[in-house]
Amino acid sequence: MNNRAVLEVIALDAEDAIAAQSGGADRLELVTDMAADGLTPSRETFGRIRAAVDIPLRVMLRLADGFLAGDVDELVRAARGMLAEGADEFVLGFLDADGNPDLVAVERVVAEIEGCRWTFHRAIDRAADRDALRKRLAELPGLDTYLTAGAAEGVDVGLPVLVAEAAAGRRGAPGYLPQLLVGGGLRLDHLPALRTAGIDAFHIGGAARPGGWSGPVSAEAVRTWRATLDA
């Protein structure tokens, strides 16, 4: 039985992607503009990264800071363009002004990427009701992952929620079958408790960049995470 945990790393360009794969990343989340918490990269950037590495790539579909969808037609065009470049996995998630899932926006984008697997990202950590959000999204095709810290403030605060949601997933509770991908203030010292809870997927961004977001991904930093997860 393979118990290897999934390690996903944020990549901004091909240099990041090569370093992350070299360090042992299983998958990359592709974004641009981390000052806005990660937006959709260009088609050209996706093409360069796809040519540079052979691990799965999940492409962010998000046009502006925050979790409002904005121009849904533009989101659909962005998804269509990425599909044309060969993208087959995505990251998305939109809330309305009241913190409820924006089903109109989500469903339109999901219809465009029909057949592709996708992650609902940390918008869940800003939702008015996490459980209700999960149940409303439960039947959407392709949704196989929630990227979450358990709380908007990060894993330090959200750890009890993550443990409870992992237990709900093991019970097969409605809305809790997608994999928990933990990220958002995640540190190495969080891993023992998360692994004990049965969580087996982890997402890092700044933790892979000892020089901060102005510097590239460090293969050695990723290798440390990989070794700790494999220990």
C-alpha angles and dihedrals in degrees: 000000000000111000095170111142119230115248115196120187129194112241126191098181145358093279090058091046095052092048093047093050091046090053093053106268114162096201140006132223108213118212142143132213105033088187083076092042093258130321135192111295122225121272088243092056091050090050093051092048093046089053092048102052139028102211122102118282125207112199121211116235103198128117105189142021113277130035103278110114097226114186103013092188088058091049090053091049090050091051091048091051093051091049089053089055091053102264112153105169128055147183122217144140134163135190130193123235090275095054096256122130111274095230095178092059096039094048093048093052093043090052089054093051093042112168095021126115116238145182125228100219135213093303082098088069089060095044120122090227119015095191093050091048092053092050094048092051096041097102098045111119119246098016104135104146143043116203104208145149091201090245138035089247093059141256094312089067098028100051096102091050091050092051091049093047091049089054091049089053091053089052090052093240113180110270095016102087097093114094119266109236106190119212139137117090089355115167133184091250090062092061101081094057093042094048091047087055089057096253111150108175128073135182125202134181116153090024088067092054114066089181094053129247091312088066132063130262111279115227088205092054091050089047090056091054091046092051093047092050091047095047 
